[in-house]
């Protein structure tokens, strides 16, 4: 069954749901069987191997990169295909107060996500949290399930984008979340398994500047915000945005904004209306 991604995301956004079970299975090659699905809807997250599922007669091929959703109390045929062991994590959930137009306990579908190491990591953490006692583990279970769903939805959305856009958004997100660390263009390129020239082309296409210049602009704009909204010493501000050398930071800051960090702070606080935003679009 086909399902429109935005409709599905909106449905989850406006529903109340809670995890009812997280199970990690390893099934030997050639295994097959029929059963009634559980009283709860759920997702099948393949980790390795392949299997063929039929929900109420509709076939789905389960493999890494293909996430299957099954409804409650459905006819379920399944068979491991190929010569490898079939490994997957199943997450069952209960859902209430669903918006009209879609009932997930009565719906089966497949989402193509491609491979995601982050999703696998989240699922293994989810399985571990579910099997731990205590309120904190219960809270972590609910949080991790939502993080896993977010990763599924983002990956499914990105399947419709070209490789250049996906590369840009992935690198941009990492840069904006780790700008305070000792980043380099080479390291960012290696992390995304491309060469530096490719990364430069992608950033220039979407921002009009290379990744190194973008990183510097992002850091300096963040430093500017910290200077005018806080009282931290300039050296601490410099370190917090990835520049351990305060003198170097002051030099490039002045080159970008035509005023030193200390003058920027003083000028803005004496007359906030004189401040002009020089930030880049992010």
Secondary structure, 3 states (H helix, E strand, C coil): CCCCHHHHHHHHHCCEEEEEEEEEEEECCCCEEEEECCCCEEEEEEEECEEEEEECCEEEEEECCEEEEECCCCEEEEEEECCCCEEEEEEEEEEECCCCCCCHHHCCEEEECCCCHHHHHHHHHHHHHHCCCCHHHHHHHHHHHHHHHHHHHHHHHHCCCCHHHHHHHHHHHHHHHHCCCCCCHHHHHHHCCCCHHHHHHHHHHHHCCCHHHHHHHHHHHHHHHHHHHCCCCHHHHHHHCCCCCHHHHHHHHHHHHCCCHHHHHHHHHHCHHHCCCCCCCC
